[in-house]
Amino acid sequence: MNVIQGRVAALCLSFMTELLIPSDPAEWKSIGSILGSDGITEIHITNLFLAHGIQPAIGGSRAYTILVPQVLAEHATQLLRKEAQTRDYYLWLAGEEVVQAPELREVAGRISIASLLENHNYSSETALGRLLRTDRLSQLAATYPYIFSLRSHQRRYLATPQAYSTGYDVRFELHTSARKQADGCMGWCQLLDDGRTVNFWGDVSQWHFNKN
């Protein structure tokens, strides 16, 4: 069973009988794809379509294919094209049309994590403050206590078919000191529900400078 057949089979087991869910994979159509690591976009597109009575099937590996019932493909494509212009995510539409997302903006750099945590803009009530207090970042900070670069991009997304929430794309680079040439690590994550949920993607890359 391939990925498309697997997604179709799973959907056919659902109890959402009010939505059109074809049982034949040939009755589904691919209308585009997104980055497999972009969970915010997957959630948003899924709920966007559900809000308009369209059941999508989204899945794959590095790139996730967006499948919809073939009879609703034109309507779904129109929704996707219109929404993509304002929702800040990478999207490949059928026909090689690509929607680009904005670059992440640097919000902090060359500062100790301890100092940043004392800043009210990074309190435990803020999304980035919650990120800095996660077990994963706390463990990394024990070895790399300085933020050399913290970049983020805020996104508004449909958390349910009826309600929006705030998410963030975040890239971080931590060093053993504020110097550029220092041992360090780099990683990226997504924050959902204003930072209450943190999804780290992939392994954190680490490097060491030869001090000899």
C-alpha positions as CSV (number, residue, x, y, z in Angstrom):
1,M,0.0,0.0,0.0
2,N,1.5,3.4,-1.0
3,V,1.2,6.6,0.9
4,I,-1.8,7.9,-1.0
5,Q,-3.7,4.6,-0.6
6,G,-2.8,4.5,3.1
7,R,-4.1,8.0,3.7
8,V,-7.3,7.2,1.8
9,A,-7.8,4.0,3.8
10,A,-7.4,5.9,7.1
11,L,-9.9,8.6,6.1
12,C,-12.5,6.0,5.0
13,L,-12.4,4.7,8.6
14,S,-13.3,8.1,10.0
15,F,-16.8,8.9,11.2
16,M,-17.0,12.2,9.4
17,T,-19.8,10.9,7.2
18,E,-21.0,14.4,6.3
19,L,-17.8,15.0,4.3
20,L,-17.0,13.5,0.9
21,I,-14.4,10.8,1.4
22,P,-13.8,8.8,-1.8
23,S,-12.7,5.2,-1.2
24,D,-10.9,4.9,-4.6
25,P,-7.5,6.6,-4.7
26,A,-8.1,7.5,-8.3
27,E,-10.9,9.8,-7.1
28,W,-8.4,11.9,-5.2
29,K,-6.3,14.7,-6.8
30,S,-3.0,16.3,-5.7
31,I,-3.3,20.1,-5.7
32,G,0.1,21.0,-4.2
33,S,2.6,20.2,-1.5
34,I,4.1,21.7,1.6
35,L,7.3,21.1,3.7
36,G,7.0,17.9,5.7
37,S,8.4,19.7,8.7
38,D,5.9,22.5,8.6
39,G,3.3,21.3,11.1
40,I,1.7,24.7,11.4
41,T,0.9,24.8,7.7
42,E,-0.5,21.3,7.8
43,I,-2.8,22.1,10.7
44,H,-3.9,25.4,9.0
45,I,-4.6,23.9,5.6
46,T,-6.5,20.9,7.1
47,N,-8.8,23.2,9.1
48,L,-9.2,25.6,6.3
49,F,-10.5,22.9,4.1
50,L,-12.7,21.3,6.8
51,A,-14.2,24.8,7.4
52,H,-15.4,24.7,3.8
53,G,-16.6,21.1,3.9
54,I,-13.5,19.5,2.2
55,Q,-11.7,16.6,3.7
56,P,-8.0,16.7,2.8
57,A,-5.4,13.9,3.0
58,I,-1.9,15.4,3.7
59,G,1.2,13.2,4.0
60,G,4.5,12.1,2.7
61,S,8.1,12.4,3.9
62,R,10.2,15.6,3.3
63,A,7.5,17.1,1.1
64,Y,3.8,16.5,2.0
65,T,1.4,16.1,-0.8
66,I,-2.0,17.7,-0.4
67,L,-4.8,15.5,-1.7
68,V,-8.5,16.4,-2.0
69,P,-11.5,14.7,-3.6
70,Q,-11.2,15.2,-7.3
71,V,-14.6,16.8,-7.7
72,L,-13.6,19.5,-5.2
73,A,-10.1,20.1,-6.4
74,E,-10.8,23.3,-8.3
75,H,-12.6,24.9,-5.3
76,A,-9.8,23.7,-2.9
77,T,-7.1,25.1,-5.2
78,Q,-8.8,28.5,-5.2
79,L,-9.0,28.5,-1.4
80,L,-5.4,27.5,-1.1
81,R,-4.1,30.0,-3.6
82,K,-6.0,32.9,-1.9
83,E,-5.1,31.8,1.6
84,A,-1.4,31.3,0.9
85,Q,-0.9,34.9,0.0
86,T,-1.7,36.0,3.5
87,R,-0.7,33.1,5.8
88,D,3.1,33.2,5.5
89,Y,4.0,29.6,4.5
90,Y,5.9,27.8,1.7
91,L,3.5,26.2,-0.7
92,W,4.0,24.4,-4.0
93,L,0.8,24.5,-6.1
94,A,0.1,22.3,-9.1
95,G,1.7,23.9,-12.2
96,E,4.9,24.7,-10.4
97,E,3.6,27.9,-8.8
98,V,5.5,28.5,-5.5
99,V,4.4,30.8,-2.7
100,Q,7.3,31.9,-0.5
101,A,7.2,32.6,3.2
102,P,8.9,35.7,4.8
103,E,12.4,35.4,6.2
104,L,12.7,34.9,10.0
105,R,13.6,38.1,11.9
106,E,16.4,38.2,14.4
107,V,14.9,39.1,17.8
108,A,17.9,38.5,20.1
109,G,21.6,37.9,19.8
110,R,24.9,37.8,21.7
111,I,23.3,37.7,25.1
112,S,23.2,35.1,27.8
113,I,20.1,33.1,28.2
114,A,20.0,34.0,31.9
115,S,19.9,37.7,31.0
116,L,17.2,37.2,28.4
117,L,15.0,35.3,30.8
118,E,15.1,38.4,33.1
119,N,13.6,40.5,30.3
120,H,9.8,40.9,30.6
121,N,9.5,40.3,26.8
122,Y,10.7,36.8,27.5
123,S,8.6,36.0,30.6
124,S,7.0,32.6,31.1
125,E,3.8,34.1,29.7
126,T,5.3,34.7,26.3
127,A,5.8,32.2,23.5
128,L,9.6,32.7,23.2
129,G,9.9,32.7,27.0
130,R,8.1,29.4,27.1
131,L,10.5,28.0,24.5
132,L,13.6,29.2,26.5
133,R,12.2,27.4,29.6
134,T,11.6,24.0,27.9
135,D,13.6,21.1,29.1
136,R,15.3,20.8,25.7
137,L,16.6,24.4,25.7
138,S,17.5,24.2,29.4
139,Q,19.7,21.2,28.7
140,L,21.4,22.9,25.8
141,A,21.9,26.1,27.8
142,A,23.9,24.1,30.4
143,T,26.6,23.6,27.8
144,Y,25.9,26.7,25.5
145,P,24.6,29.5,27.8
146,Y,24.7,32.3,25.2
147,I,22.2,33.0,22.5
148,F,24.3,34.0,19.5
149,S,21.2,34.4,17.3
150,L,17.5,33.9,17.9
151,R,15.2,34.4,14.9
152,S,11.5,34.0,14.7
153,H,8.4,34.6,12.6
154,Q,5.0,34.9,14.1
155,R,2.1,33.2,12.2
156,R,-1.7,33.2,12.7
157,Y,-3.2,29.8,11.8
158,L,-6.5,27.9,12.1
159,A,-6.1,25.7,15.1
160,T,-9.6,24.3,14.5
161,P,-12.1,24.9,11.7
162,Q,-13.6,27.7,13.8
163,A,-10.7,29.3,15.7
164,Y,-7.3,30.9,15.1
165,S,-4.2,30.6,17.2
166,T,-0.7,32.1,17.1
167,G,2.3,30.1,16.1
168,Y,6.0,30.8,15.5
169,D,8.8,29.5,13.3
170,V,12.0,29.7,15.4
171,R,15.7,29.2,14.6
172,F,18.3,29.4,17.4
173,E,22.0,29.4,17.6
174,L,23.6,28.9,21.0
175,H,27.3,29.4,21.9
176,T,29.6,28.8,24.9
177,S,30.3,32.5,24.8
178,A,29.1,35.7,23.0
179,R,32.0,35.3,20.5
180,K,31.3,34.3,16.9
181,Q,34.1,31.7,16.9
182,A,33.0,29.6,19.9
183,D,31.6,26.1,20.4
184,G,27.9,26.1,19.7
185,C,24.8,24.4,18.4
186,M,22.0,25.3,16.1
187,G,18.4,24.0,15.7
188,W,14.9,25.0,14.8
189,C,11.4,24.4,16.0
190,Q,7.8,25.5,15.7
191,L,5.7,26.9,18.5
192,L,2.0,26.2,18.5
193,D,-0.8,27.8,20.6
194,D,1.3,30.8,21.5
195,G,4.2,28.6,22.6
196,R,2.3,26.2,24.8
197,T,3.3,23.4,22.5
198,V,6.8,23.2,21.1
199,N,7.8,20.9,18.2
200,F,11.6,20.5,17.7
201,W,12.5,19.3,14.2
202,G,15.5,17.1,13.5
203,D,18.7,16.9,15.5
204,V,20.4,19.9,17.0
205,S,23.7,20.4,15.1
206,Q,26.8,21.0,17.2
207,W,30.3,22.1,16.5
208,H,33.6,22.6,18.3
209,F,36.5,25.0,17.5
210,N,40.0,23.8,17.8
211,K,41.5,25.8,20.7
212,N,45.1,24.7,20.0
